[in-house]
Amino acid sequence: MIKLLVLVVVVLAIITIAQIVRIAELVSELNSTPNEDHVKPKDNKQNGILMMLFLIGELFFIVYQIAKYKKYLLPVSASEHGVETDWLLNVNFLVIGIVFVFTQILLFYYAYKYSFKKENKAIFYPDNHKLELLWTAIPTVVLLVIITLGLAKWNAITTPPPADALKVELYAKQFDWTARYAGKDQALGKVYYKNITDNNIVGLDTTDKAGFDDVVTREVHLPKGKVVDMIFHSRDVIHSAYFPHFRAQMNCVPGMTTMFNFKPTITTAEMRKITNNEKFDYVLLCNKVCGVAHYNMKIKVVVETQEEFNKWLSTQKEFKAKVAPVDPAAPVAKTDSTKIASIN
């Protein structure tokens, strides 16, 4: 409440000062004679100096902000492609930073150098074809290089993964995630949205034996150094699967299967040492405003060694479908007589 009151006072003070300045200008105009210059050379020089001081202060403040808040940025990338993505992002920041500083210096320097002087005359300079070609060609070439590199990185994670890649399906709905792993047969069973129930939250086909040993969990575990093929589904609205520490994101669209693949390179335990934070955990977030509880839509992601992953997966109970015996003489029920065991 105190902060709000301070903000209100500051805003009112700024408005008051602006009105006082405006009144002073009007009084000055009323008191001046028709032949008297409204703007003095001294005022122009003063404004030009203030422009240069503002430029220095602006650049200093930017450097200060970067140094102060750098610690809140994401730690090093925990995926193979993420290192390349970070490099490309840094190239973008470098290009943008150079252009920003250069244009800001020109902007404020020209305001200082070419402040109004009565004896100066403007030169009418309508066009310069060489200059226009230059400032069109340079950004075009730079953007072409950046887009080409970015497209190469995108293709690397969206092309089909190796045959031995670990398949992990993620199901998004308001407002949680569910993961599914293949069992010992290394094959995921069929799913169908009409099969979704409280006990069958991903809609597994209970007649498909390939799905009997599938593992459905509320936590994502990934082995370090192995390519992971992430497959995404959405039950209701568009969600966005965002893995900030792996530099990966993919939309989850109802009625559509989307996917990407990546290779984790740093385990959770190793990242805790890197960040000097024993409570650190990787996380999967929804990066679309998907509803009132969007902020709470996340799931824990654990990266571990292959041995630890195999041990964890072996402790997870399989989804098992048991089909009740059918009496040929019994009437056909209107509803599916398949009995689905609870997901343990």
C-alpha positions as CSV (number, residue, x, y, z in Angstrom):
1,M,0.0,0.0,0.0
2,I,2.9,2.4,0.9
3,K,4.5,1.7,-2.5
4,L,1.3,2.5,-4.3
5,L,0.9,5.8,-2.4
6,V,4.5,6.7,-3.2
7,L,3.9,5.9,-6.9
8,V,0.8,8.1,-6.9
9,V,2.7,11.0,-5.2
10,V,5.5,10.7,-7.8
11,V,3.0,10.7,-10.7
12,L,1.2,13.7,-9.3
13,A,4.5,15.6,-8.8
14,I,5.5,15.0,-12.4
15,I,2.1,16.2,-13.6
16,T,2.4,19.3,-11.4
17,I,5.9,20.1,-12.6
18,A,4.8,19.7,-16.2
19,Q,1.9,22.1,-15.7
20,I,4.1,24.7,-14.0
21,V,6.6,24.5,-17.0
22,R,3.7,24.9,-19.4
23,I,2.4,28.0,-17.5
24,A,5.8,29.5,-17.5
25,E,6.1,29.0,-21.3
26,L,2.7,30.7,-21.8
27,V,3.6,33.6,-19.6
28,S,6.9,34.0,-21.5
29,E,5.0,34.1,-24.8
30,L,2.6,36.7,-23.5
31,N,5.4,38.9,-22.2
32,S,7.6,38.7,-25.4
33,T,7.4,41.2,-28.2
34,P,6.6,40.0,-31.8
35,N,10.2,40.5,-32.9
36,E,11.8,38.8,-29.9
37,D,13.2,35.3,-30.5
38,H,11.3,32.7,-28.5
39,V,14.3,30.4,-28.3
40,K,17.6,31.8,-27.1
41,P,21.0,30.4,-28.4
42,K,21.8,29.7,-24.8
43,D,18.7,27.5,-24.4
44,N,19.6,25.5,-27.6
45,K,23.1,24.9,-26.3
46,Q,21.8,23.9,-22.9
47,N,19.4,21.4,-24.5
48,G,22.1,20.0,-26.7
49,I,24.4,19.4,-23.6
50,L,21.5,17.8,-21.8
51,M,21.0,15.4,-24.8
52,M,24.6,14.2,-24.5
53,L,24.3,13.8,-20.8
54,F,21.1,11.8,-21.3
55,L,23.0,9.5,-23.8
56,I,25.8,8.9,-21.3
57,G,23.3,8.2,-18.5
58,E,21.3,5.9,-20.7
59,L,24.3,3.8,-21.8
60,F,25.6,3.6,-18.2
61,F,22.2,2.5,-16.9
62,I,22.0,-0.3,-19.6
63,V,25.4,-1.6,-18.6
64,Y,24.4,-1.4,-14.9
65,Q,21.2,-3.3,-15.5
66,I,22.9,-6.1,-17.4
67,A,25.5,-6.5,-14.7
68,K,23.0,-6.4,-11.8
69,Y,20.4,-8.8,-13.2
70,K,22.6,-11.2,-15.1
71,K,22.4,-13.6,-12.1
72,Y,18.7,-14.1,-12.8
73,L,19.2,-15.4,-16.3
74,L,19.0,-19.1,-17.1
75,P,22.1,-21.2,-16.3
76,V,24.1,-23.0,-19.0
77,S,22.1,-25.1,-21.4
78,A,21.4,-28.7,-20.4
79,S,20.9,-30.0,-23.9
80,E,23.2,-30.5,-26.9
81,H,21.4,-28.3,-29.3
82,G,20.8,-25.7,-26.5
83,V,24.5,-24.7,-26.6
84,E,24.2,-23.9,-30.2
85,T,20.9,-22.1,-29.6
86,D,22.6,-19.9,-26.9
87,W,25.4,-19.1,-29.2
88,L,23.0,-18.0,-31.9
89,L,21.0,-15.9,-29.4
90,N,24.2,-14.2,-28.2
91,V,25.0,-13.4,-31.9
92,N,21.6,-11.8,-32.1
93,F,22.2,-9.8,-29.0
94,L,25.6,-8.7,-30.2
95,V,24.2,-7.5,-33.6
96,I,21.2,-5.7,-31.9
97,G,23.5,-4.2,-29.2
98,I,25.9,-2.8,-31.8
99,V,23.1,-1.3,-33.9
100,F,21.4,0.1,-30.8
101,V,24.5,1.8,-29.4
102,F,25.5,3.2,-32.8
103,T,22.0,4.6,-33.6
104,Q,21.6,6.1,-30.1
105,I,25.0,7.8,-30.3
106,L,24.1,9.3,-33.7
107,L,20.6,10.3,-32.5
108,F,21.7,12.3,-29.5
109,Y,25.0,13.6,-31.1
110,Y,23.0,15.1,-34.0
111,A,20.6,16.7,-31.6
112,Y,23.6,18.3,-29.9
113,K,25.6,19.2,-33.1
114,Y,22.7,20.5,-35.2
115,S,20.8,22.4,-32.5
116,F,19.0,25.4,-34.0
117,K,21.1,28.4,-34.9
118,K,19.6,31.4,-36.7
119,E,22.4,31.6,-39.2
120,N,22.2,27.9,-40.3
121,K,20.3,26.9,-43.3
122,A,18.9,23.4,-44.0
123,I,19.9,21.6,-47.1
124,F,17.2,19.8,-49.1
125,Y,18.5,16.3,-49.7
126,P,15.6,14.2,-51.0
127,D,17.3,10.9,-51.8
128,N,20.5,9.0,-52.2
129,H,20.2,5.7,-54.1
130,K,23.6,4.4,-53.0
131,L,22.8,5.1,-49.3
132,E,19.4,3.5,-49.6
133,L,20.9,0.4,-51.3
134,L,23.5,0.2,-48.5
135,W,21.1,0.3,-45.6
136,T,18.8,-2.2,-47.3
137,A,21.5,-4.7,-48.3
138,I,23.4,-4.8,-45.0
139,P,20.3,-5.7,-42.9
140,T,19.1,-8.2,-45.5
141,V,22.4,-10.1,-45.5
142,V,22.6,-10.1,-41.7
143,L,19.1,-11.3,-41.3
144,L,19.6,-13.9,-44.0
145,V,22.5,-15.4,-42.1
146,I,20.7,-15.4,-38.8
147,I,17.5,-16.9,-40.3
148,T,19.5,-19.6,-42.1
149,L,21.4,-20.6,-38.9
150,G,18.2,-20.6,-36.9
151,L,16.4,-22.7,-39.4
152,A,19.3,-25.2,-39.4
153,K,19.0,-25.5,-35.6
154,W,15.2,-25.9,-35.8
155,N,15.5,-28.6,-38.4
156,A,18.0,-30.5,-36.2
157,I,15.4,-31.0,-33.4
158,T,12.3,-31.5,-35.6
159,T,13.7,-34.1,-38.0
160,P,13.1,-37.8,-37.2
161,P,15.3,-38.9,-34.4
162,P,17.6,-42.0,-34.4
163,A,15.8,-45.4,-34.1
164,D,17.1,-46.0,-30.6
165,A,15.8,-42.7,-29.3
166,L,13.8,-42.8,-26.1
167,K,10.1,-42.1,-26.8
168,V,8.2,-40.0,-24.3
169,E,4.7,-38.8,-24.9
170,L,3.4,-35.8,-23.0
171,Y,-0.3,-35.1,-22.6
172,A,-1.4,-31.5,-21.8
173,K,-4.7,-30.4,-20.4
174,Q,-6.0,-27.7,-18.2
175,F,-4.0,-27.5,-15.9
176,D,-1.4,-30.3,-15.7
177,W,0.9,-32.7,-17.7
178,T,0.9,-36.5,-17.9
179,A,3.9,-38.5,-19.3
180,R,3.8,-41.9,-20.9
181,Y,6.7,-44.3,-21.5
182,A,6.9,-47.5,-23.5
183,G,7.4,-50.7,-21.4
184,K,9.7,-53.7,-22.0
185,D,8.4,-54.1,-25.5
186,Q,9.7,-50.6,-26.4
187,A,6.4,-49.9,-28.2
188,L,3.7,-47.4,-27.2
189,G,0.2,-48.7,-27.3
190,K,-2.6,-47.0,-29.3
191,V,-4.6,-44.2,-27.8
192,Y,-8.0,-42.8,-28.6
193,Y,-9.6,-39.7,-27.0
194,K,-12.9,-41.5,-26.5
195,N,-11.2,-44.0,-24.2
196,I,-10.3,-41.2,-21.7
197,T,-11.7,-41.9,-18.2
198,D,-10.6,-41.1,-14.7
199,N,-8.6,-44.3,-14.6
200,N,-7.4,-44.1,-18.2
201,I,-6.3,-40.5,-18.4
202,V,-4.4,-40.7,-21.7
203,G,-7.0,-42.8,-23.5
204,L,-5.1,-46.1,-24.0
205,D,-6.7,-48.7,-26.2
206,T,-7.4,-51.5,-23.8
207,T,-7.4,-54.0,-26.7
208,D,-3.9,-53.2,-27.8
209,K,-1.5,-55.5,-26.0
210,A,1.4,-53.1,-26.9
211,G,0.0,-50.7,-24.3
212,F,-0.4,-53.2,-21.4
213,D,3.1,-52.4,-20.2
214,D,3.1,-48.7,-20.8
215,V,4.0,-46.5,-17.9
216,V,1.9,-43.4,-17.2
217,T,3.5,-40.9,-14.7
218,R,3.2,-37.4,-13.3
219,E,6.9,-36.9,-13.5
220,V,9.3,-36.8,-16.4
221,H,12.6,-38.7,-16.1
222,L,15.2,-38.5,-18.9
223,P,18.6,-40.3,-19.2
224,K,21.7,-38.1,-19.8
225,G,23.4,-38.5,-23.2
226,K,20.5,-40.2,-24.9
227,V,18.3,-38.7,-27.6
228,V,14.8,-38.2,-26.4
229,D,11.9,-38.1,-28.9
230,M,9.2,-35.9,-27.2
231,I,5.7,-36.4,-28.6
232,F,3.0,-33.9,-27.6
233,H,-0.8,-34.0,-27.4
234,S,-3.4,-31.7,-26.0
235,R,-6.8,-32.7,-24.7
236,D,-8.5,-29.3,-24.6
237,V,-6.9,-26.0,-25.8
238,I,-3.5,-25.0,-27.2
239,H,-0.7,-25.4,-24.7
240,S,3.0,-24.8,-25.2
241,A,5.5,-27.3,-23.8
242,Y,8.4,-25.1,-22.6
243,F,11.7,-26.6,-21.4
244,P,13.6,-23.5,-20.4
245,H,16.8,-25.3,-19.3
246,F,16.9,-27.4,-22.5
247,R,16.2,-24.4,-24.8
248,A,13.2,-26.2,-26.3
249,Q,9.5,-25.4,-26.8
250,M,6.7,-26.9,-28.9
251,N,3.0,-26.1,-29.1
252,C,0.5,-28.8,-28.1
253,V,-2.5,-28.6,-30.4
254,P,-5.8,-30.5,-30.0
255,G,-6.3,-33.0,-32.7
256,M,-2.6,-32.8,-33.8
257,T,0.6,-34.6,-32.8
258,T,3.7,-32.4,-32.5
259,M,7.2,-33.4,-31.6
260,F,10.8,-32.5,-31.3
261,N,13.9,-34.4,-30.1
262,F,16.9,-33.4,-28.0
263,K,19.8,-34.8,-26.0
264,P,20.1,-33.9,-22.3
265,T,23.7,-33.3,-21.3
266,I,23.6,-32.3,-17.6
267,T,22.0,-34.3,-14.9
268,T,19.9,-32.7,-12.2
269,A,22.6,-33.4,-9.6
270,E,25.3,-31.8,-11.8
271,M,23.1,-28.7,-12.5
272,R,22.6,-28.3,-8.7
273,K,26.4,-28.1,-8.3
274,I,26.7,-25.7,-11.3
275,T,23.9,-23.4,-9.9
276,N,25.1,-23.9,-6.3
277,N,21.4,-24.6,-5.5
278,E,20.6,-27.9,-3.8
279,K,16.9,-27.4,-4.4
280,F,17.2,-26.9,-8.2
281,D,14.9,-28.9,-10.4
282,Y,14.3,-28.9,-14.2
283,V,10.8,-28.1,-15.0
284,L,8.3,-28.3,-17.9
285,L,6.0,-25.3,-18.1
286,C,3.1,-24.2,-20.3
287,N,4.1,-21.1,-22.2
288,K,0.6,-20.3,-23.5
289,V,-2.0,-18.4,-21.4
290,C,-4.3,-21.4,-21.4
291,G,-6.7,-20.4,-18.6
292,V,-7.1,-19.2,-15.1
293,A,-4.7,-21.7,-13.6
294,H,-2.1,-21.4,-16.4
295,Y,0.5,-20.2,-14.0
296,N,0.4,-23.5,-12.1
297,M,0.7,-25.8,-15.1
298,K,4.1,-27.4,-14.6
299,I,5.7,-30.8,-14.1
300,K,9.1,-31.8,-12.6
301,V,11.7,-33.1,-15.0
302,V,14.6,-35.2,-13.7
303,V,17.8,-35.9,-15.7
304,E,19.8,-38.8,-14.5
305,T,22.3,-41.4,-15.6
306,Q,21.1,-44.3,-17.8
307,E,21.4,-46.7,-14.9
308,E,19.4,-44.4,-12.6
309,F,16.8,-44.0,-15.3
310,N,16.5,-47.8,-15.9
311,K,16.1,-48.3,-12.1
312,W,13.4,-45.6,-11.9
313,L,11.5,-47.0,-14.9
314,S,11.6,-50.5,-13.4
315,T,9.9,-49.3,-10.2
316,Q,7.0,-47.8,-12.1
317,K,3.9,-49.9,-12.3
318,E,2.5,-50.7,-15.7
319,F,-0.9,-49.9,-17.1
320,K,-2.8,-53.2,-17.3
321,A,-6.1,-53.6,-19.0
322,K,-8.2,-56.6,-18.1
323,V,-11.0,-57.5,-20.4
324,A,-13.9,-59.2,-18.7
325,P,-15.0,-62.5,-20.2
326,V,-17.8,-62.2,-22.7
327,D,-20.8,-64.5,-22.6
328,P,-22.0,-65.0,-26.2
329,A,-25.6,-65.4,-25.0
330,A,-25.5,-62.1,-23.0
331,P,-27.1,-59.0,-24.6
332,V,-24.7,-56.4,-25.9
333,A,-24.3,-53.5,-23.5
334,K,-24.6,-50.0,-24.7
335,T,-21.4,-49.0,-23.0
336,D,-18.0,-50.5,-23.3
337,S,-17.8,-53.5,-21.0
338,T,-14.0,-53.2,-20.8
339,K,-12.8,-52.9,-17.2
340,I,-9.8,-50.7,-16.8
341,A,-7.6,-51.1,-13.8
342,S,-6.5,-48.0,-12.0
343,I,-3.1,-46.5,-12.9
344,N,-0.9,-47.3,-10.0
